[in-house]
Amino acid sequence: MAVLLLALLAAAGVAFGVATDTTVDQAVQESQNATGAAKTVGLVGGILLLVILFAAYYSGGYVAGRMARFNGLRQGLAVWLWGILTALVIAAIAAIAGTKYDIFAKLNLPRLPVNEGQVTTAGLIAIGAALVAALIGAMLGGLAGMRFHRHVDAAGLEPSATERDALRRRAEDSPDN
């Protein structure tokens, strides 16, 4: 879900002219000329990323809560933990493999002119916000998925008049009476 939503966001950014196909030198020159606009785009992009993470993990938690039927909060937490574990495994593989298998470095894609190996305070805050948004989304989704079954179970507890008559007749006709 996150991949699809991020692809739609990137396509919308290109369509509206927010993201363009520029080289690193052009991006550095443009960023020096428009630092205020870059900060605004960065803030809006960060907020949209949090919304996308929330929606994606909400969907995953909903599916897990609906499939498991019981304890949707725990199912949402499990979705979040599996997502974090998967991201950590992929990051470890990327760190071990190094730049030899860095596919994005070989492609000539537009890149931000920042050092990728350095995490700033703002970056740590953004990572923390992303983790919290994903956790809240997954747990709320799990609760929503579980709530669906509560409605189904409540509706299924009372038999209809036809079912009651059939059950009564079956009880009367049984040889145990």
Backbone as ProteinMPNN parsed JSONL, in Angstrom:
{"seq_chain_A": "MAVLLLALLAAAGVAFGVATDTTVDQAVQESQNATGAAKTVGLVGGILLLVILFAAYYSGGYVAGRMARFNGLRQGLAVWLWGILTALVIAAIAAIAGTKYDIFAKLNLPRLPVNEGQVTTAGLIAIGAALVAALIGAMLGGLAGMRFHRHVDAAGLEPSATERDALRRRAEDSPDN", "coords_chain_A": {"N_chain_A": [[0.826, -1.184, 0.0], [1.929, 1.226, 0.793], [3.908, 1.572, -1.144], [2.389, 1.892, -3.479], [0.941, 4.244, -2.846], [3.053, 6.057, -2.463], [4.117, 6.055, -5.039], [1.998, 7.224, -6.436], [2.028, 9.722, -5.188], [4.564, 10.668, -5.969], [4.192, 10.769, -8.738], [2.189, 12.705, -8.858], [3.638, 14.851, -7.85], [5.498, 15.272, -9.907], [3.714, 15.852, -11.969], [2.546, 18.25, -11.113], [4.722, 19.864, -11.096], [6.385, 20.033, -8.898], [8.422, 18.202, -8.414], [11.211, 17.755, -10.445], [13.141, 16.691, -13.296], [16.286, 16.887, -12.732], [19.821, 17.471, -12.703], [22.42, 16.818, -10.252], [24.124, 19.065, -9.919], [22.532, 21.126, -10.973], [20.446, 20.972, -9.159], [21.722, 21.764, -6.797], [22.35, 24.429, -7.398], [19.745, 25.422, -7.788], [18.711, 24.988, -5.249], [20.203, 26.734, -3.721], [19.201, 29.103, -4.611], [16.54, 29.027, -3.878], [15.918, 28.423, -1.059], [13.938, 28.713, 0.882], [11.609, 27.821, -0.417], [12.335, 25.193, -0.787], [12.447, 24.265, 1.846], [9.75, 24.445, 2.499], [8.611, 22.634, 0.661], [9.916, 20.353, 1.572], [8.834, 20.117, 4.18], [6.081, 19.801, 3.622], [6.272, 17.493, 2.089], [7.249, 15.729, 4.044], [5.068, 15.643, 5.817], [3.131, 14.556, 4.126], [4.325, 12.086, 3.675], [4.118, 10.972, 6.262], [1.331, 10.773, 6.414], [0.867, 8.924, 4.37], [2.277, 6.683, 5.361], [0.769, 6.218, 7.677], [-1.755, 5.576, 6.533], [-1.078, 3.295, 5.027], [-0.126, 1.455, 6.966], [-2.407, 1.365, 8.534], [-4.144, 0.076, 6.8], [-2.844, -2.422, 6.592], [-2.965, -3.268, 9.294], [-5.736, -3.38, 9.56], [-6.444, -5.476, 7.818], [-5.058, -7.576, 9.078], [-6.302, -7.581, 11.611], [-8.899, -8.166, 10.857], [-8.636, -10.677, 9.684], [-7.615, -12.207, 11.804], [-9.476, -11.947, 13.803], [-9.638, -11.811, 16.652], [-8.411, -9.748, 19.281], [-7.421, -7.249, 17.964], [-5.709, -5.113, 18.448], [-3.291, -6.282, 19.203], [-2.757, -7.624, 16.828], [-2.391, -5.485, 15.051], [-0.083, -4.37, 16.193], [1.669, -6.467, 15.672], [1.77, -6.363, 12.871], [3.081, -3.916, 12.553], [5.536, -4.492, 13.837], [6.519, -6.563, 12.167], [6.848, -5.08, 9.823], [8.859, -3.243, 10.613], [10.91, -5.044, 11.26], [11.371, -6.195, 8.742], [12.263, -3.927, 7.327], [14.627, -3.411, 8.746], [16.112, -5.725, 8.166], [16.431, -5.446, 5.392], [17.907, -3.062, 5.37], [20.22, -3.942, 6.673], [21.183, -5.836, 4.834], [21.701, -4.107, 2.701], [23.71, -2.537, 3.871], [25.716, -4.433, 4.246], [26.177, -5.302, 1.622], [27.041, -2.977, 0.43], [28.15, -0.347, -1.822], [28.427, -1.698, -4.157], [26.192, -3.089, -5.08], [24.339, -1.089, -5.286], [21.638, -0.062, -6.721], [20.264, 2.31, -7.249], [22.27, 4.232, -7.341], [23.49, 3.707, -9.743], [21.586, 4.385, -11.59], [20.492, 7.301, -13.323], [19.024, 9.23, -11.616], [17.123, 12.012, -10.286], [18.554, 13.549, -7.427], [18.789, 14.438, -3.958], [20.93, 17.024, -2.812], [22.519, 16.113, -0.458], [24.479, 14.649, 2.166], [24.281, 11.254, 2.351], [25.007, 9.539, 4.379], [24.862, 10.773, 6.812], [22.99, 11.47, 9.626], [20.834, 13.852, 10.779], [19.549, 15.899, 13.506], [16.979, 16.694, 12.798], [16.447, 14.69, 10.971], [16.405, 12.435, 12.652], [14.164, 13.07, 14.184], [12.236, 12.99, 12.188], [12.36, 10.256, 11.497], [11.518, 9.117, 13.916], [8.913, 10.207, 14.04], [7.805, 8.959, 11.799], [7.901, 6.27, 12.593], [6.152, 6.332, 14.808], [3.746, 7.227, 13.601], [3.256, 5.082, 11.865], [2.964, 3.005, 13.739], [0.695, 3.826, 15.238], [-1.194, 3.897, 13.16], [-1.237, 1.16, 12.37], [-2.142, -0.119, 14.711], [-4.652, 1.095, 15.156], [-5.885, 0.303, 12.793], [-5.92, -2.482, 13.185], [-7.697, -2.633, 15.353], [-10.001, -1.656, 14.073], [-10.434, -3.645, 12.157], [-10.958, -5.831, 13.814], [-13.297, -4.931, 15.01], [-15.154, -5.187, 12.98], [-15.691, -7.938, 13.031], [-16.899, -8.099, 15.503], [-19.371, -6.915, 15.034], [-20.405, -8.718, 13.158], [-20.45, -11.092, 14.669], [-22.238, -10.332, 16.683], [-24.564, -9.98, 15.216], [-24.946, -12.552, 14.335], [-25.577, -14.044, 16.586], [-28.232, -14.109, 17.401], [-30.731, -16.143, 16.307], [-32.838, -16.184, 13.391], [-36.469, -15.996, 13.099], [-37.36, -18.142, 11.543], [-35.157, -19.873, 11.712], [-35.224, -20.384, 14.482], [-37.651, -21.775, 14.703], [-37.018, -24.04, 13.187], [-34.942, -25.129, 14.734], [-36.361, -25.684, 17.098], [-38.214, -27.605, 16.159], [-36.438, -29.606, 15.398], [-35.359, -30.267, 17.887], [-37.665, -31.261, 19.136], [-38.19, -33.503, 17.565], [-36.081, -35.154, 18.067], [-34.673, -38.278, 19.178], [-34.036, -38.341, 21.861], [-35.923, -37.157, 23.452]], "CA_chain_A": [[0.0, 0.0, 0.0], [2.819, 2.393, 0.866], [4.57, 1.72, -2.445], [1.416, 2.459, -4.417], [0.653, 5.624, -2.48], [4.245, 6.863, -2.739], [4.206, 6.206, -6.489], [0.996, 8.231, -6.802], [2.512, 11.021, -4.707], [5.664, 11.083, -6.844], [3.612, 11.134, -10.033], [1.51, 13.99, -8.68], [4.677, 15.867, -7.719], [6.02, 15.57, -11.25], [2.64, 16.464, -12.765], [2.333, 19.623, -10.676], [5.96, 20.611, -11.224], [7.144, 20.112, -7.649], [9.632, 17.418, -8.658], [11.632, 17.839, -11.833], [14.282, 15.853, -13.648], [17.461, 17.748, -12.774], [21.066, 16.846, -12.257], [22.811, 17.231, -8.902], [24.634, 20.441, -9.974], [21.391, 22.018, -11.137], [19.69, 20.95, -7.91], [22.461, 22.566, -5.827], [22.152, 25.828, -7.761], [18.358, 25.79, -7.527], [18.472, 25.008, -3.807], [20.807, 27.953, -3.191], [18.343, 30.228, -4.998], [15.195, 28.922, -3.312], [15.968, 27.591, 0.152], [12.631, 28.798, 1.543], [10.687, 26.927, -1.121], [12.774, 23.816, -0.531], [12.021, 23.909, 3.193], [8.305, 24.247, 2.45], [8.374, 21.374, -0.029], [10.374, 19.307, 2.473], [7.865, 19.98, 5.26], [4.862, 19.225, 3.043], [6.612, 16.114, 1.731], [7.32, 14.958, 5.281], [3.707, 15.442, 6.31], [2.484, 13.599, 3.223], [4.917, 10.776, 3.952], [3.492, 10.477, 7.484], [-0.044, 10.386, 6.074], [0.947, 7.691, 3.585], [2.643, 5.6, 6.276], [-0.387, 5.951, 8.523], [-2.775, 4.881, 5.732], [-0.587, 1.977, 4.639], [-0.125, 0.583, 8.134], [-3.801, 1.192, 8.929], [-4.669, -0.974, 5.925], [-2.257, -3.691, 7.011], [-3.548, -3.627, 10.584], [-7.143, -3.73, 9.334], [-6.477, -6.821, 7.248], [-4.638, -8.526, 10.109], [-7.359, -7.649, 12.618], [-10.081, -8.812, 10.288], [-8.331, -12.087, 9.473], [-7.37, -12.889, 13.072], [-10.753, -11.909, 14.487], [-9.558, -11.472, 18.064], [-7.314, -8.895, 19.724], [-6.935, -6.459, 16.845], [-4.594, -4.272, 18.875], [-2.09, -7.108, 19.117], [-2.516, -7.896, 15.414], [-1.812, -4.266, 14.494], [1.288, -4.289, 16.687], [2.454, -7.471, 14.939], [1.995, -5.814, 11.529], [4.115, -2.884, 12.676], [6.809, -5.134, 14.14], [6.998, -7.237, 10.951], [7.318, -4.034, 8.908], [10.14, -2.738, 11.122], [11.888, -6.121, 11.104], [11.689, -6.292, 7.316], [13.088, -2.764, 6.972], [15.955, -3.596, 9.329], [16.809, -6.767, 7.396], [16.819, -4.851, 4.108], [18.984, -2.104, 5.648], [21.431, -4.717, 6.972], [21.672, -6.379, 3.561], [22.267, -2.983, 1.947], [24.976, -2.143, 4.507], [26.706, -5.48, 3.984], [26.479, -5.325, 0.191], [27.77, -1.752, 0.099], [27.79, 0.363, -3.044], [28.567, -2.573, -5.322], [24.865, -3.457, -5.556], [23.45, 0.063, -5.143], [20.979, 0.117, -8.019], [19.886, 3.704, -7.444], [23.453, 5.019, -7.685], [23.792, 3.468, -11.159], [20.581, 5.082, -12.388], [20.685, 8.751, -13.317], [17.8, 9.802, -11.079], [17.363, 13.242, -9.518], [18.894, 13.256, -6.039], [18.974, 15.59, -3.091], [22.354, 17.278, -2.588], [22.884, 15.961, 0.942], [25.269, 13.477, 2.463], [23.343, 10.207, 2.737], [25.483, 8.809, 5.536], [24.795, 11.593, 8.007], [21.631, 11.684, 10.122], [20.769, 15.053, 11.607], [18.495, 15.893, 14.512], [15.708, 16.721, 12.074], [16.266, 13.355, 10.41], [15.997, 11.548, 13.741], [12.779, 13.416, 14.515], [11.408, 12.47, 11.1], [12.307, 8.8, 11.642], [10.652, 8.852, 15.065], [7.527, 10.511, 13.664], [7.362, 7.914, 10.874], [7.653, 5.054, 13.385], [4.954, 6.533, 15.622], [2.588, 7.26, 12.702], [3.013, 3.721, 11.399], [2.469, 2.219, 14.872], [-0.686, 4.239, 15.524], [-2.024, 3.438, 12.05], [-1.383, -0.299, 12.408], [-2.967, -0.519, 15.853], [-6.029, 1.52, 14.897], [-6.397, -0.583, 11.75], [-6.218, -3.767, 13.817], [-8.943, -2.475, 16.114], [-11.109, -1.527, 13.13], [-10.673, -4.97, 11.583], [-11.576, -6.652, 14.85], [-14.647, -4.408, 15.231], [-16.007, -5.779, 11.951], [-16.129, -9.246, 13.508], [-17.813, -7.912, 16.631], [-20.692, -6.687, 14.447], [-20.844, -9.975, 12.544], [-20.759, -12.024, 15.752], [-23.448, -9.88, 17.366], [-25.695, -10.239, 14.329], [-25.111, -13.993, 14.168], [-25.931, -14.702, 17.832], [-29.673, -14.287, 17.489], [-31.261, -16.782, 15.105], [-34.072, -15.611, 12.876], [-37.666, -16.739, 13.515], [-37.362, -19.404, 10.798], [-34.127, -20.73, 12.302], [-35.703, -20.807, 15.794], [-38.665, -22.812, 14.49], [-36.335, -25.256, 12.737], [-34.237, -25.677, 15.888], [-37.358, -26.232, 18.009], [-38.716, -28.844, 15.564], [-35.363, -30.587, 15.469], [-35.278, -30.702, 19.28], [-38.844, -32.071, 19.404], [-38.124, -34.749, 16.797], [-34.908, -35.959, 18.435], [-35.065, -39.49, 19.946], [-33.701, -38.195, 23.278], [-37.084, -36.628, 24.187]], "C_chain_A": [[0.873, 1.252, 0.0], [3.501, 2.631, -0.473], [3.623, 2.353, -3.449], [1.133, 3.925, -4.113], [1.849, 6.542, -2.733], [4.434, 7.069, -4.236], [3.205, 7.244, -6.978], [1.434, 9.626, -6.372], [3.64, 11.546, -5.586], [5.15, 11.511, -8.209], [2.893, 12.473, -9.944], [2.519, 15.112, -8.539], [5.273, 16.258, -9.052], [4.968, 16.289, -12.079], [2.422, 17.926, -12.389], [3.602, 20.45, -10.675], [6.755, 20.757, -9.948], [8.464, 19.389, -7.809], [9.959, 17.498, -10.139], [12.82, 16.943, -12.053], [15.496, 16.764, -13.805], [18.685, 16.961, -12.341], [21.41, 17.385, -10.877], [23.31, 18.674, -8.912], [23.492, 21.446, -10.124], [20.583, 22.096, -9.848], [20.379, 21.797, -6.847], [22.25, 24.051, -6.123], [20.728, 26.277, -7.463], [18.086, 25.871, -6.032], [19.096, 26.241, -3.175], [19.939, 29.158, -3.501], [16.997, 30.2, -4.278], [15.193, 28.028, -2.078], [14.639, 27.61, 0.896], [11.624, 27.864, 0.908], [11.06, 25.471, -0.864], [12.36, 23.367, 0.862], [10.521, 23.638, 3.229], [7.964, 22.918, 1.791], [8.809, 20.21, 0.853], [9.398, 19.055, 3.609], [6.579, 19.339, 4.758], [5.107, 17.768, 2.654], [6.688, 15.217, 2.948], [5.945, 14.658, 5.846], [2.973, 14.438, 5.435], [3.041, 12.193, 3.415], [4.316, 10.166, 5.216], [2.061, 10.021, 7.228], [-0.055, 9.07, 5.304], [1.316, 6.507, 4.473], [1.477, 5.226, 7.178], [-1.434, 5.149, 7.75], [-2.333, 3.464, 5.372], [-0.608, 1.011, 5.824], [-1.529, 0.386, 8.7], [-4.419, 0.067, 8.103], [-4.133, -2.342, 6.325], [-2.812, -4.174, 8.336], [-4.996, -4.048, 10.449], [-7.261, -5.153, 8.806], [-6.098, -7.855, 8.3], [-5.704, -8.686, 11.181], [-8.595, -8.354, 12.111], [-9.844, -10.301, 10.076], [-8.206, -12.834, 10.798], [-8.615, -12.928, 13.944], [-10.686, -11.46, 15.935], [-8.314, -10.627, 18.325], [-6.655, -8.137, 18.572], [-5.773, -5.556, 17.2], [-3.279, -5.037, 18.763], [-1.746, -7.421, 17.65], [-1.912, -6.687, 14.717], [-0.372, -4.077, 14.925], [2.185, -5.277, 15.95], [2.742, -7.002, 13.515], [3.12, -4.795, 11.562], [5.481, -3.515, 12.934], [7.376, -5.873, 12.924], [7.517, -6.222, 9.929], [8.673, -3.486, 9.319], [11.227, -3.79, 10.939], [12.322, -6.267, 9.647], [12.581, -5.135, 6.873], [14.502, -2.897, 7.525], [16.769, -4.653, 8.583], [17.285, -6.207, 6.058], [17.958, -3.856, 4.306], [20.293, -2.83, 5.947], [22.034, -5.306, 5.703], [22.319, -5.281, 2.728], [23.605, -2.542, 2.54], [26.074, -3.158, 4.236], [27.142, -5.459, 2.527], [27.271, -4.088, -0.236], [27.301, -1.144, -1.212], [27.889, -0.511, -4.287], [27.202, -2.91, -5.926], [23.854, -2.327, -5.388], [22.85, 0.395, -6.51], [20.682, 1.586, -8.276], [21.077, 4.59, -7.793], [23.8, 4.865, -9.165], [22.78, 4.132, -12.088], [20.824, 6.585, -12.292], [19.377, 9.411, -12.886], [18.11, 11.112, -10.366], [17.567, 12.9, -8.042], [18.998, 14.55, -5.253], [20.464, 15.794, -2.833], [22.725, 17.252, -1.111], [23.709, 14.699, 1.099], [24.347, 12.392, 3.007], [23.766, 9.487, 4.004], [25.325, 9.556, 6.839], [23.341, 11.822, 8.399], [21.656, 12.863, 11.078], [19.667, 14.902, 12.649], [17.126, 15.899, 13.844], [15.41, 15.366, 11.45], [15.826, 12.349, 11.46], [14.557, 11.805, 14.166], [11.836, 12.867, 13.451], [11.273, 10.95, 11.178], [11.389, 8.42, 12.802], [9.188, 9.101, 14.75], [6.977, 9.448, 12.722], [7.053, 6.625, 11.631], [6.367, 5.173, 14.199], [3.699, 6.55, 14.747], [2.241, 5.862, 12.206], [2.438, 2.858, 12.521], [1.014, 2.554, 15.181], [-1.621, 3.762, 14.419], [-2.273, 1.945, 12.099], [-2.296, -0.729, 13.546], [-4.418, -0.096, 15.677], [-6.67, 0.664, 13.806], [-6.753, -1.95, 12.297], [-7.503, -3.721, 14.621], [-10.15, -2.376, 15.186], [-11.436, -2.869, 12.481], [-11.35, -5.901, 12.567], [-13.022, -6.215, 15.087], [-15.631, -4.955, 14.206], [-16.56, -7.117, 12.436], [-17.053, -9.136, 14.708], [-19.23, -7.686, 16.11], [-21.245, -7.966, 13.828], [-21.252, -10.974, 13.622], [-22.046, -11.637, 16.468], [-24.685, -10.162, 16.51], [-25.969, -11.737, 14.206], [-25.537, -14.706, 15.429], [-27.423, -14.971, 17.944], [-30.182, -14.939, 16.206], [-32.558, -16.108, 14.672], [-35.246, -16.471, 13.331], [-37.722, -18.09, 12.813], [-36.348, -20.377, 11.373], [-34.554, -21.234, 13.672], [-36.734, -21.921, 15.668], [-38.019, -24.12, 14.071], [-35.582, -25.913, 13.885], [-35.206, -26.316, 16.88], [-37.902, -27.556, 17.477], [-37.677, -29.952, 15.634], [-35.221, -31.141, 16.89], [-36.463, -31.59, 19.65], [-38.768, -33.437, 18.739], [-36.961, -35.643, 17.218], [-35.352, -37.137, 19.289], [-34.772, -39.343, 21.433], [-34.903, -37.739, 24.086], [-37.988, -37.71, 24.659]], "O_chain_A": [[0.588, 2.218, -0.708], [3.655, 3.778, -0.893], [4.014, 3.255, -4.19], [1.09, 4.754, -5.022], [1.675, 7.68, -3.168], [4.863, 8.141, -4.663], [3.53, 8.058, -7.843], [1.237, 10.598, -7.102], [3.673, 12.733, -5.913], [5.618, 12.5, -8.773], [2.983, 13.287, -10.863], [2.296, 16.211, -9.047], [5.527, 17.435, -9.306], [5.284, 17.229, -12.809], [2.144, 18.752, -13.258], [3.573, 21.62, -10.294], [7.712, 21.531, -9.908], [9.508, 19.893, -7.394], [9.083, 17.326, -10.986], [13.443, 16.483, -11.096], [15.716, 17.342, -14.87], [18.581, 15.919, -11.695], [20.759, 18.309, -10.39], [22.966, 19.443, -8.014], [23.49, 22.493, -9.475], [20.09, 23.164, -9.484], [19.708, 22.478, -6.072], [22.0, 24.839, -5.211], [20.515, 27.375, -6.948], [17.318, 26.725, -5.587], [18.572, 26.751, -2.185], [19.933, 30.131, -2.746], [16.379, 31.248, -4.089], [14.534, 26.988, -2.064], [14.257, 26.6, 1.487], [10.868, 27.189, 1.607], [10.183, 24.616, -0.739], [11.963, 22.217, 1.049], [10.068, 22.714, 3.906], [7.131, 22.164, 2.295], [8.137, 19.178, 0.88], [9.154, 17.904, 3.969], [6.045, 18.433, 5.398], [4.248, 16.912, 2.867], [6.244, 14.07, 2.903], [5.684, 13.545, 6.302], [2.27, 13.565, 5.945], [2.299, 11.215, 3.324], [4.033, 8.968, 5.246], [1.626, 9.0, 7.762], [-0.892, 8.204, 5.558], [0.724, 5.435, 4.347], [1.228, 4.044, 7.417], [-1.947, 4.151, 8.257], [-3.139, 2.535, 5.412], [-1.06, -0.126, 5.691], [-1.812, -0.658, 9.287], [-5.128, -0.787, 8.634], [-4.888, -3.313, 6.39], [-3.1, -5.36, 8.492], [-5.445, -4.965, 11.137], [-8.078, -5.938, 9.287], [-6.743, -8.898, 8.404], [-5.983, -9.804, 11.616], [-9.264, -9.064, 12.862], [-10.756, -11.105, 10.268], [-8.648, -13.978, 10.902], [-8.784, -13.851, 14.741], [-11.601, -10.784, 16.404], [-7.291, -10.787, 17.659], [-5.488, -8.358, 18.251], [-4.935, -5.261, 16.347], [-2.279, -4.503, 18.285], [-0.571, -7.473, 17.286], [-1.019, -6.836, 13.883], [0.472, -3.672, 14.125], [3.333, -4.96, 15.637], [3.841, -7.22, 13.004], [4.005, -4.805, 10.706], [6.473, -3.121, 12.32], [8.58, -5.818, 12.676], [8.511, -6.477, 9.248], [9.543, -3.283, 8.473], [12.337, -3.471, 10.514], [13.507, -6.442, 9.361], [13.543, -5.338, 6.132], [15.468, -2.537, 6.853], [17.975, -4.493, 8.393], [18.414, -6.466, 5.639], [18.881, -3.81, 3.493], [21.359, -2.384, 5.523], [23.25, -5.279, 5.518], [23.366, -5.497, 2.118], [24.531, -2.209, 1.8], [27.229, -2.789, 4.021], [28.329, -5.583, 2.225], [28.079, -4.155, -1.162], [26.182, -1.398, -1.658], [27.469, -0.093, -5.366], [27.07, -3.005, -7.146], [22.649, -2.573, -5.351], [23.481, 1.048, -7.34], [20.833, 2.059, -9.402], [20.909, 5.601, -8.476], [24.343, 5.787, -9.774], [23.089, 4.409, -13.247], [21.315, 7.073, -11.274], [18.706, 10.065, -13.685], [19.228, 11.309, -9.891], [16.851, 12.073, -7.48], [19.26, 15.616, -5.81], [21.191, 14.816, -2.653], [23.193, 18.253, -0.57], [23.647, 13.793, 0.268], [23.695, 12.599, 4.03], [22.922, 8.867, 4.651], [25.636, 9.002, 7.893], [22.548, 12.311, 7.595], [22.401, 12.872, 12.058], [18.945, 13.905, 12.669], [16.218, 15.189, 14.275], [14.256, 14.939, 11.405], [14.971, 11.504, 11.195], [13.817, 10.869, 14.471], [10.767, 12.344, 13.767], [10.189, 10.413, 10.95], [10.576, 7.504, 12.679], [8.32, 8.318, 15.136], [5.81, 9.072, 12.829], [6.056, 5.961, 11.345], [5.585, 4.225, 14.272], [2.69, 5.948, 15.113], [1.067, 5.499, 12.134], [1.526, 2.066, 12.285], [0.194, 1.654, 15.364], [-2.717, 3.277, 14.699], [-3.402, 1.501, 11.893], [-3.137, -1.61, 13.366], [-5.325, -0.855, 16.017], [-7.855, 0.338, 13.882], [-7.775, -2.523, 11.919], [-8.305, -4.654, 14.579], [-11.204, -2.943, 15.475], [-12.608, -3.187, 12.281], [-12.225, -6.679, 12.186], [-13.882, -7.058, 15.341], [-16.804, -5.164, 14.516], [-17.748, -7.4, 12.277], [-17.908, -9.999, 14.908], [-20.188, -8.207, 16.681], [-22.433, -8.259, 13.965], [-22.287, -11.63, 13.501], [-22.851, -12.5, 16.82], [-25.732, -10.541, 17.034], [-27.113, -12.14, 13.995], [-25.843, -15.897, 15.363], [-27.825, -15.976, 18.531], [-30.077, -14.349, 15.131], [-33.279, -15.536, 15.49], [-35.047, -17.552, 13.885], [-38.096, -19.086, 13.432], [-36.632, -21.566, 11.51], [-34.284, -22.386, 14.011], [-36.705, -22.892, 16.424], [-38.414, -25.189, 14.536], [-35.585, -27.139, 13.997], [-34.911, -27.371, 17.443], [-38.043, -28.519, 18.231], [-38.01, -31.106, 15.901], [-34.992, -32.336, 17.075], [-36.302, -32.561, 20.39], [-39.239, -34.426, 19.302], [-36.87, -36.784, 16.763], [-36.312, -37.015, 20.05], [-35.234, -40.176, 22.213], [-34.912, -37.915, 25.304], [-39.007, -37.431, 25.291]]}, "name": "protein", "num_of_chains": 1, "seq": "MAVLLLALLAAAGVAFGVATDTTVDQAVQESQNATGAAKTVGLVGGILLLVILFAAYYSGGYVAGRMARFNGLRQGLAVWLWGILTALVIAAIAAIAGTKYDIFAKLNLPRLPVNEGQVTTAGLIAIGAALVAALIGAMLGGLAGMRFHRHVDAAGLEPSATERDALRRRAEDSPDN"}
